[in-house]
Every structure is written in structure tokens, then in C-alpha cells.
Amino acid sequence: MNRPILTATSFLALLLTGCTIHPLGPLDKAPKHEAAKLTGYAPFAWGISTSSLQYENRAEKPGDKNYYVRDWDLLVDQKKAPVVGNALYTWSDFDKDLSALKKIGVTHYRFSIEWARVEPHPGHYNESAIKGYVRMCRKLKEAGIEPVVTLWHFTFPAWLTDPKDSSKTNWLNPIARERWNLYVSKMVKATAPYATYYAPENEPNGQILTAYIIGLWPPCHTFDFKGFKAATIASADMFRDAAARIKEVKPSAKVLSVEALPWWKHGPLDPGGLLYNTVMHANFDHLDRIYDVCDIIGFNYYYSQMAGPVSFLSEGSRHGYNYTMMGWRIDPKALGKQIRYVGKRYDKPMMITENGVATKNEAKRQRYLQEHIAQIRQTMDEGYDVKGYFVWSLADNYEWHYGYVPKFGLSTMDPKTRDRILKPAAHYYHDVIRSSEREQKVVAEPMTVKTL
């Protein structure tokens, strides 16, 4: 999960750089939505999303055969990010996650593969790590849970970091695309017997914004609009490469996007809509480049925000009933608006691949889930083809520059047993899923007429 930390300075800098932002044609005139009116909610994916760095332990020491380094590890070593530690021990204790997933009753589980764990050095693959991810997929399938495999979730192998020239780092490293294609083919071939759903990239639009404009994530560039554009194009090209390889290995596979799509509103201190237009570009430029190779348009929604300097500057100080621990505005109706907007813009099936709230108040968490799920149901009744909903996240976890402070989880980890202790909202989600399954069964079963 990620929501890039946006600042007024970042966007006001556009005024000083000569970067011209042009209105987006498709935003002004969306194509007509032609999805057929649904007769029920089946089949619907009720899921939970996680990521490798935020969950997996990395206890190996230098020299160990399983040792690897990510670009994020370099950032932590430089004291530019909080220490990750062993997170939730998912790599060694995946069965703990699986047990919790079964108790909640989800039908789908989205998790990511750590590229650096699989390929710790260019061209050198850790076969035991590959088998570990395959084992996760197999265990999920055996438990009746569909694995949704994310091939990249923010982090790169450290060997894609150029210490002498940061402009040749990660997406823009000269060997990135070649190595990526080989990695994707290898992992899809390994997991294809158990997986049907693949997300090549998680929130590339948010990661690139945070890495090249805001300067918090590797390569930590600030206002690097040239790098921002180049990384957007490179990541989109690599997404398209991955989609082709997924279909080549498994033609029946479903390729889905996972983009960060907050709902933006026009702000009063935004003459000409410059800031609004800029954040809309941040939302959709990447997706516009890859939507045609997606079977499903997946996007993550958490909040709505005013596109204006006051809103950006005051985010961290906002508290109360309608705000999260990080100051994000809770706005369920905006999810409905985004579903309608995306449905009209791309006219493809959709999934809400992340939605959740950072809070210590379980009543607020339950209300958040209830009201956002209600928006999904409403849009489906209107004819929008929403195929699934994924909660972020299974347990309280590491949240990038926020560290372990935000509490997004449907459970907590017992520090002694490492068991996942379900929160009340997890039981609520369980009941929602069970109720939906009963509803789907009623829709699916034909009515029988008794004859006398």
C-alpha cells in the first residue's frame, strides 16, 4: 500500500520549471460505458492485499545463500527510512497468514513476489525462493483461495541502483528491462499451475511520483520532471512486456493493473486548475499507457482530497471522525465516483485492489468498510462491472516512511506466537463475505416449481 506524500511545494514547483501541463482529452469526454447490466454479484472476489517488504522477514546475514539487498534496504541504511526488521515473518510463517485468511473467509489473496529475493544477483536465481512463492500459491489454492500474484510492489534489487549515476537507477537502469522480462517469465512459469490473476506492477504512478518529484523514495530525486516522464514510460513498457509474457505462458490468465487513484477535487486556490490537472495526470498517465493490455482495471482507493496548497500542507494535522491516522479524508462516496469515472474512461471490468483505513478505532474501521462496500454495490446495481474488492490489509504492518505507526490491519500479530489475532472488523468482513455468498447462491440457483 502507498499514498505518496504530496506537498504544496511539489506542485507549486511546476510553476517554476516551465513544465507545461495540457488538459487530458479523455478526461473531458469519456467513452460511453457499455457493460451489460449485472443480474447478481457472482462471481465476486472478496480479498485482502499485502506486499513482500511489508510482511516478509529477512533474517539472513551477509554471506548466507539466501541473502539479498533491495533498494529500500539501502535507503534504511542511509537512515532515510524507518527500519523494517522482520516485519510479520510471513516468509517463514506463511501458514500464520493462511490461517487468518481462512478464518476471515476471503476468496482471493493478493501478495507480491520480492524480485531481489528471487534474483539476488543479475542472472543468479534463488531456486529455493522461487519454490517458496510457488508453495504459497499452492497452499492458497488448496485452501480454496485464489492467489493474485503481484510481480513488483515498489522495491527493486539493489543491483539496479547505480551509485555513480542515480539517473540510471531502477526503472531507468540499462539492464532493467532485460532482467525484468527474464524474471517475469520465470516466475509466471513457476506459479502458473496455481495462479490465474497477475498484477505486473503495484502503484507505479505513485512510486514514480514519490521517487522523482517528492524525493522520498529511490532514487530520491526532487522535481526531476525529465526522470519522472522517462520512468513513467519505462515502467509502462515493462508492464506491457510482462502482460505479453503472462499471456504467452498462460493464455487464460487475467492481467490486472494496480494504480493509485485518489479522488481529486478542484481547490479554491488553484487558478486555471493547474494543480488539479497535474494530479489528474499523476493518476492516469501510466494507466492510459497500459489499460489496453489489461483484462481488469484494478485500482487502489483510500481518500479524496482538494487539489490545493492549503490541503497539501494541512494533511498531517487533520484529525477527527472523518480522517484517518495520517490525516487522509474518509470519503466513501468518492469511491463510487471513481468507479463511474474509471468505468466510463476505459470501459473494462474493474477491481478495487486496495481499500482500508489507518485507525485504532474498530468502530471507525467497520464503518469505513461498510460504507465503501455499499458504494461498490450501488455502482454494480447501476451496471458497472466491478469484479472484486480487496481490503488493505491482513495485519498491522510496516507502512514505508510512516513505519509501523499506522494501523491498517484486520488483525494484529501476537509477538510471542506470531499468530494473527483478528480484530472486530475482520469478523465483520467475514460476515459480509458469507452474506454475499448466500446471495450469489440464490441468484445462481434456478427457481423450481412443484407440480401437484
Wavefront OBJ file of the C-alpha trace (Angstrom):
o trace
v 0.000 0.000 0.000
v 1.134 3.532 -0.625
v -0.226 7.001 -0.784
v 2.522 9.372 -1.991
v 3.173 12.212 0.414
v 2.143 15.276 -1.557
v 3.268 18.774 -0.623
v 2.261 22.195 -1.827
v 5.906 22.864 -2.706
v 5.979 19.889 -5.072
v 3.141 21.220 -7.161
v 3.902 24.919 -6.937
v 7.325 23.971 -8.305
v 5.592 23.202 -11.586
v 5.061 26.916 -11.994
v 8.800 27.498 -11.820
v 10.077 24.713 -14.056
v 8.488 25.535 -17.377
v 6.712 22.170 -17.311
v 3.540 22.654 -19.316
v 0.532 20.604 -18.320
v -2.044 20.145 -21.051
v -5.646 19.121 -20.416
v -6.325 15.438 -20.955
v -8.754 14.840 -23.776
v -10.243 11.555 -22.460
v -10.902 13.202 -19.094
v -13.185 15.732 -20.733
v -15.019 13.314 -22.979
v -15.234 9.790 -21.608
v -16.321 6.914 -23.841
v -19.813 5.555 -23.321
v -19.999 2.784 -20.751
v -21.363 -0.351 -22.394
v -21.057 -3.033 -19.713
v -24.168 -5.166 -19.523
v -26.450 -4.721 -16.545
v -25.470 -7.323 -13.968
v -28.075 -9.717 -12.654
v -26.117 -10.521 -9.492
v -22.779 -10.155 -7.785
v -21.335 -13.543 -8.766
v -18.556 -14.236 -9.294
v -17.103 -11.612 -6.986
v -13.605 -11.590 -5.489
v -13.564 -10.822 -1.774
v -9.912 -10.334 -0.996
v -7.108 -8.946 1.102
v -3.906 -7.338 -0.201
v -0.366 -7.413 1.215
v 3.193 -6.875 -0.033
v 6.515 -8.651 0.396
v 8.610 -5.945 2.078
v 5.783 -5.012 4.419
v 5.210 -8.614 5.547
v 8.179 -10.871 4.898
v 11.089 -11.372 7.279
v 14.640 -11.057 6.038
v 16.752 -12.592 8.786
v 19.632 -13.756 6.578
v 23.068 -12.283 7.146
v 25.675 -11.321 4.523
v 27.279 -14.468 3.159
v 24.148 -16.584 3.613
v 22.986 -18.248 0.389
v 19.578 -16.596 0.781
v 20.929 -13.104 1.435
v 19.719 -10.289 -0.808
v 19.539 -6.492 -0.763
v 16.788 -4.196 -2.028
v 16.972 -0.529 -2.893
v 14.815 0.089 0.191
v 17.445 -1.596 2.377
v 19.973 0.920 1.064
v 17.579 3.716 1.991
v 17.215 2.345 5.525
v 20.995 2.036 5.846
v 21.248 5.704 4.899
v 18.730 6.473 7.692
v 16.296 7.879 5.157
v 13.547 5.414 6.074
v 12.411 3.555 9.222
v 13.938 0.146 9.968
v 11.854 -2.720 8.574
v 13.184 -5.552 10.712
v 11.425 -8.883 10.228
v 8.026 -7.282 9.608
v 5.385 -10.003 10.127
v 7.638 -13.039 9.500
v 5.498 -14.044 6.533
v 8.371 -15.680 4.653
v 8.973 -18.215 7.408
v 5.437 -18.172 8.884
v 3.154 -18.005 5.859
v 0.870 -20.558 7.477
v 0.027 -17.917 10.098
v -1.262 -15.672 7.349
v -3.080 -18.552 5.698
v -4.831 -19.493 8.930
v -6.091 -15.931 9.365
v -7.234 -15.736 5.745
v -9.230 -18.925 6.167
v -10.876 -17.622 9.333
v -11.893 -14.415 7.582
v -13.166 -16.417 4.617
v -11.688 -14.458 1.716
v -11.910 -15.876 -1.782
v -8.788 -14.113 -3.133
v -5.444 -13.034 -1.692
v -3.101 -10.537 -3.349
v 0.546 -10.766 -2.344
v 3.798 -9.775 -4.028
v 6.991 -11.506 -5.036
v 10.240 -9.905 -3.916
v 12.330 -9.625 -7.066
v 15.580 -9.303 -5.089
v 14.848 -12.472 -3.117
v 14.327 -14.379 -6.360
v 17.272 -12.809 -8.223
v 19.801 -11.626 -5.605
v 22.402 -11.003 -8.320
v 21.853 -10.369 -12.048
v 21.249 -13.715 -13.726
v 21.570 -15.695 -10.468
v 18.248 -17.114 -9.294
v 17.497 -18.485 -5.859
v 15.549 -21.620 -6.710
v 14.534 -22.229 -3.106
v 12.978 -18.746 -3.002
v 11.071 -19.449 -6.210
v 9.791 -22.697 -4.710
v 8.744 -20.757 -1.620
v 6.461 -18.486 -3.641
v 5.111 -21.434 -5.599
v 4.359 -23.135 -2.288
v 2.375 -20.068 -1.185
v 0.281 -20.244 -4.354
v -0.293 -23.965 -3.936
v -1.331 -23.659 -0.294
v -3.744 -20.853 -1.125
v -5.356 -22.926 -3.877
v -5.623 -25.941 -1.602
v -7.398 -23.717 0.924
v -9.874 -22.561 -1.734
v -8.306 -19.088 -2.004
v -7.332 -17.691 -5.393
v -3.795 -16.243 -5.419
v -3.391 -12.840 -7.057
v 0.322 -12.528 -7.795
v 1.897 -9.075 -7.874
v 5.271 -9.237 -9.614
v 6.585 -5.888 -8.336
v 5.497 -3.904 -5.287
v 7.721 -0.810 -5.062
v 11.108 -2.428 -4.345
v 13.937 -3.257 -6.743
v 17.047 -5.419 -6.344
v 19.890 -3.209 -5.128
v 21.916 -4.165 -8.196
v 19.620 -1.922 -10.241
v 20.891 1.047 -8.222
v 23.762 2.883 -9.905
v 25.764 4.512 -7.075
v 27.599 6.786 -9.527
v 24.651 7.911 -11.629
v 21.250 7.918 -9.947
v 19.584 8.750 -13.261
v 20.360 5.146 -14.245
v 18.597 3.568 -11.292
v 15.674 1.140 -11.049
v 13.257 1.637 -13.990
v 15.976 3.523 -15.874
v 18.875 1.151 -15.293
v 20.231 -0.029 -18.687
v 19.715 -3.702 -17.805
v 16.351 -3.285 -16.025
v 14.058 -4.219 -18.899
v 16.064 -7.259 -19.979
v 16.345 -8.610 -16.436
v 12.675 -7.811 -15.738
v 11.462 -9.804 -18.716
v 13.505 -12.840 -17.740
v 12.331 -12.555 -14.105
v 8.676 -12.251 -15.142
v 8.827 -15.239 -17.480
v 10.496 -17.353 -14.820
v 8.019 -16.509 -12.062
v 4.918 -16.826 -14.227
v 6.025 -20.228 -15.497
v 6.646 -21.349 -11.913
v 3.342 -20.108 -10.478
v 1.035 -20.647 -13.474
v -0.163 -24.097 -12.318
v -1.783 -22.390 -9.316
v -2.324 -18.741 -10.284
v -4.646 -17.121 -12.805
v -4.524 -13.465 -11.747
v -1.336 -11.434 -12.218
v -0.629 -7.788 -11.440
v 2.697 -6.867 -13.071
v 3.145 -3.673 -11.014
v 1.695 -2.128 -7.875
v 1.002 1.623 -7.970
v 3.791 2.541 -10.381
v 2.237 6.002 -10.741
v 2.549 6.657 -7.011
v 6.029 5.174 -6.727
v 7.392 7.237 -9.602
v 5.853 10.445 -8.234
v 7.392 9.795 -4.814
v 10.774 8.867 -6.336
v 11.214 11.627 -8.902
v 9.133 14.608 -7.748
v 8.797 14.360 -3.978
v 12.233 12.808 -3.441
v 11.457 10.324 -0.685
v 11.940 7.015 -2.497
v 14.898 5.747 -4.540
v 16.475 7.403 -6.448
v 15.227 10.286 -4.238
v 15.097 12.967 -6.927
v 13.164 16.185 -6.314
v 11.317 17.947 -9.131
v 13.036 15.708 -11.701
v 10.350 16.010 -14.354
v 12.565 14.532 -17.040
v 13.208 11.463 -14.892
v 9.532 11.309 -13.951
v 8.456 11.143 -17.583
v 11.176 8.668 -18.538
v 10.356 6.357 -15.607
v 6.642 6.504 -16.421
v 7.334 5.431 -19.991
v 9.838 2.750 -18.935
v 7.530 1.249 -16.316
v 4.629 1.232 -18.764
v 6.779 -0.512 -21.373
v 7.834 -3.092 -18.782
v 4.204 -3.601 -17.765
v 3.289 -4.283 -21.368
v 6.219 -6.686 -21.672
v 5.003 -8.526 -18.580
v 1.424 -8.723 -19.858
v 2.643 -10.303 -23.091
v 4.741 -12.860 -21.248
v 1.923 -13.718 -18.851
v -0.406 -14.426 -21.780
v 2.292 -16.368 -23.601
v 2.780 -18.676 -20.630
v -0.896 -18.883 -19.675
v -3.389 -17.543 -22.241
v -6.266 -17.901 -19.750
v -4.510 -15.692 -17.188
v -6.057 -12.372 -16.177
v -3.784 -9.331 -16.224
v -4.780 -6.520 -13.925
v -3.436 -3.070 -13.225
v -2.954 -1.771 -9.686
v -2.866 2.034 -9.803
v -3.149 4.628 -7.022
v -6.323 6.604 -7.745
v -7.354 9.041 -5.033
v -10.361 11.183 -5.911
v -9.261 14.759 -6.565
v -11.443 17.831 -6.200
v -10.855 21.312 -7.566
v -9.353 23.614 -4.947
v -10.177 27.322 -4.463
v -6.507 28.367 -4.626
v -5.840 26.705 -7.983
v -6.095 29.317 -10.735
v -6.803 27.710 -14.077
v -6.934 24.257 -12.492
v -3.155 23.803 -12.786
v -2.773 21.706 -9.651
v -5.924 19.711 -10.335
v -4.781 18.934 -13.853
v -1.351 17.934 -12.556
v -2.668 15.409 -10.033
v -5.036 14.012 -12.636
v -2.030 13.396 -14.856
v -0.359 11.653 -11.894
v -3.461 9.483 -11.579
v -3.883 8.451 -15.196
v -0.788 8.947 -17.362
v 0.585 5.485 -16.597
v -2.770 3.732 -16.803
v -3.500 5.369 -20.156
v -0.369 3.673 -21.491
v -1.252 0.139 -20.351
v -5.032 -0.218 -19.998
v -5.422 -1.929 -23.377
v -3.325 -4.940 -22.282
v -5.278 -5.326 -19.020
v -8.169 -7.725 -18.596
v -9.158 -5.916 -15.414
v -8.549 -2.311 -14.377
v -7.508 -2.601 -10.752
v -7.032 0.492 -8.635
v -6.416 1.396 -5.021
v -8.689 3.938 -3.369
v -8.329 5.351 0.151
v -9.351 9.022 0.272
v -10.404 12.185 -1.519
v -8.507 15.461 -1.385
v -8.673 19.037 -2.566
v -6.027 19.854 -5.174
v -4.631 22.938 -3.500
v -1.661 24.122 -1.411
v -3.625 24.536 1.823
v -4.944 20.983 1.581
v -1.482 19.536 0.918
v 0.166 21.438 3.769
v -2.516 20.677 6.357
v -2.861 16.950 5.697
v -0.838 15.704 8.662
v -2.675 17.956 11.125
v -6.189 16.805 10.282
v -7.874 14.619 12.885
v -11.347 13.505 13.816
v -14.294 11.381 12.784
v -13.797 11.779 9.031
v -9.996 11.431 8.955
v -7.506 8.595 9.296
v -4.402 8.458 11.497
v -2.435 10.086 8.656
v -4.952 12.852 8.059
v -6.498 11.330 4.944
v -10.089 12.367 4.350
v -12.562 9.471 4.584
v -14.945 9.836 1.641
v -16.828 6.658 0.650
v -18.976 8.395 -1.976
v -15.808 9.362 -3.829
v -15.086 5.662 -4.368
v -18.400 5.428 -6.208
v -17.439 8.459 -8.260
v -14.070 6.932 -9.123
v -15.660 3.636 -10.174
v -18.007 5.506 -12.510
v -15.170 7.622 -13.869
v -12.813 4.698 -14.494
v -15.631 2.587 -15.917
v -16.502 5.278 -18.428
v -12.901 6.131 -19.244
v -11.748 2.573 -20.010
v -14.968 0.522 -20.316
v -13.392 -2.585 -18.804
v -14.070 -4.771 -15.767
v -12.687 -3.289 -12.553
v -11.394 -4.405 -9.159
v -10.783 -2.309 -6.076
v -7.381 -3.808 -5.327
v -6.816 -1.899 -2.056
v -9.119 -0.073 0.335
v -8.654 0.363 4.053
v -8.233 2.783 6.918
v -5.442 3.520 9.377
v -7.133 3.763 12.755
v -7.096 2.335 16.261
v -10.872 2.706 16.445
v -12.529 -0.525 15.357
v -15.953 1.095 15.052
v -14.439 3.544 12.568
v -12.775 0.691 10.662
v -16.031 -1.233 10.408
v -17.918 1.874 9.317
v -15.235 2.563 6.693
v -15.533 -0.928 5.212
v -19.320 -0.926 5.348
v -19.722 2.423 3.595
v -17.148 1.709 0.887
v -18.608 -1.719 0.136
v -22.029 -0.060 -0.095
v -20.666 2.221 -2.823
v -19.435 -0.791 -4.775
v -22.823 -2.434 -4.570
v -24.524 0.760 -5.687
v -22.312 1.148 -8.754
v -22.782 -2.512 -9.624
v -26.545 -2.011 -9.490
v -26.029 0.826 -11.962
v -24.312 -1.610 -14.335
v -20.635 -1.017 -13.635
v -18.645 -4.226 -13.928
v -16.792 -4.446 -10.601
v -15.226 -7.883 -10.179
v -13.744 -7.640 -6.686
v -12.841 -5.775 -3.536
v -9.598 -6.154 -1.553
v -9.024 -4.801 1.935
v -5.644 -3.372 2.886
v -4.535 -5.224 4.907
v -4.370 -8.553 6.724
v -2.415 -7.294 9.756
v -0.884 -4.097 11.086
v 2.335 -3.756 9.137
v 5.265 -1.601 8.036
v 3.990 1.401 6.081
v 7.064 2.723 4.278
v 8.035 6.200 5.550
v 5.330 6.003 8.208
v 6.994 2.944 9.756
v 4.817 0.778 11.989
v 2.651 3.635 13.307
v -0.451 3.425 11.030
v -2.823 0.591 11.926
v -4.436 -0.724 8.738
v -4.733 -4.377 9.710
v -7.743 -6.606 10.168
v -5.547 -8.327 12.753
v -2.505 -7.837 14.933
v 0.473 -10.158 15.365
v 0.999 -11.798 18.736
v 4.698 -11.016 19.408
v 5.283 -14.394 21.083
v 3.357 -16.875 18.942
v 3.277 -14.690 15.793
v -0.362 -15.721 15.372
v -2.664 -13.200 13.733
v -5.234 -12.039 16.292
v -8.369 -10.978 14.450
v -9.896 -7.594 15.203
v -13.671 -6.995 15.244
v -13.538 -5.622 11.676
v -12.170 -8.970 10.481
v -15.256 -10.690 11.846
v -17.415 -8.047 10.180
v -15.689 -8.675 6.846
v -16.206 -12.412 7.341
v -19.940 -11.840 7.775
v -20.078 -9.640 4.664
v -18.425 -12.376 2.600
v -20.718 -15.084 3.946
v -23.777 -12.945 3.271
v -22.589 -12.270 -0.271
v -22.006 -15.972 -0.888
v -25.556 -16.759 0.200
v -26.826 -14.009 -2.078
v -24.829 -15.363 -5.010
v -26.218 -18.838 -4.400
v -29.780 -17.538 -4.514
v -29.042 -15.715 -7.792
v -27.344 -18.748 -9.316
v -29.966 -21.347 -8.375
v -32.960 -21.547 -10.730
v -36.376 -21.402 -9.130
v -38.101 -24.806 -9.007
v -41.853 -25.161 -9.398
v -43.578 -28.032 -7.695
v -46.360 -29.793 -9.584
v -49.313 -31.367 -7.896
l 1 2 3 4 5 6 7 8 9 10 11 12 13 14 15 16 17 18 19 20 21 22 23 24 25 26 27 28 29 30 31 32 33 34 35 36 37 38 39 40 41 42 43 44 45 46 47 48 49 50 51 52 53 54 55 56 57 58 59 60 61 62 63 64 65 66 67 68 69 70 71 72 73 74 75 76 77 78 79 80 81 82 83 84 85 86 87 88 89 90 91 92 93 94 95 96 97 98 99 100 101 102 103 104 105 106 107 108 109 110 111 112 113 114 115 116 117 118 119 120 121 122 123 124 125 126 127 128 129 130 131 132 133 134 135 136 137 138 139 140 141 142 143 144 145 146 147 148 149 150 151 152 153 154 155 156 157 158 159 160 161 162 163 164 165 166 167 168 169 170 171 172 173 174 175 176 177 178 179 180 181 182 183 184 185 186 187 188 189 190 191 192 193 194 195 196 197 198 199 200 201 202 203 204 205 206 207 208 209 210 211 212 213 214 215 216 217 218 219 220 221 222 223 224 225 226 227 228 229 230 231 232 233 234 235 236 237 238 239 240 241 242 243 244 245 246 247 248 249 250 251 252 253 254 255 256 257 258 259 260 261 262 263 264 265 266 267 268 269 270 271 272 273 274 275 276 277 278 279 280 281 282 283 284 285 286 287 288 289 290 291 292 293 294 295 296 297 298 299 300 301 302 303 304 305 306 307 308 309 310 311 312 313 314 315 316 317 318 319 320 321 322 323 324 325 326 327 328 329 330 331 332 333 334 335 336 337 338 339 340 341 342 343 344 345 346 347 348 349 350 351 352 353 354 355 356 357 358 359 360 361 362 363 364 365 366 367 368 369 370 371 372 373 374 375 376 377 378 379 380 381 382 383 384 385 386 387 388 389 390 391 392 393 394 395 396 397 398 399 400 401 402 403 404 405 406 407 408 409 410 411 412 413 414 415 416 417 418 419 420 421 422 423 424 425 426 427 428 429 430 431 432 433 434 435 436 437 438 439 440 441 442 443 444 445 446 447 448 449 450 451 452
